[in-house]
Amino acid sequence: MRIKIKKQNPDGIVKLESSGELKEIIMNEDFLNPWDESIALCFKGKNSSGIIEITPKEFEILSHEIEKKKHLFGKFKVMKFEK
């Protein structure tokens, strides 16, 4: 997995890039506030680690877009995550 980020700071735009393996997917449920639910993609690389949080609606959009375009990638191989 590769992460590319552009961030504005007082000196201008800073570009950050990192890579790592997807280690865990966490479903954050909130029974009292269902609109605050999120899906966390946790990754760890040699010199970096992080979490990308997306809402269920963003996940649906992402899933729908991938489904429409997956024919462009050839065959996907199913990977099992080991702890």
Sequence and secondary structure as in RCSB ss.txt:
>XXXX:A:sequence
MRIKIKKQNPDGIVKLESSGELKEIIMNEDFLNPWDESIALCFKGKNSSGIIEITPKEFEILSHEIEKKKHLFGK
FKVMKFEK
>XXXX:A:secstr
 EEEEEEEETTEEEEEEEE EEEEEEEE  SS GGG EEEEEEE SS EEEEEE HHHHHHHHHHHHHHGGGS  
        
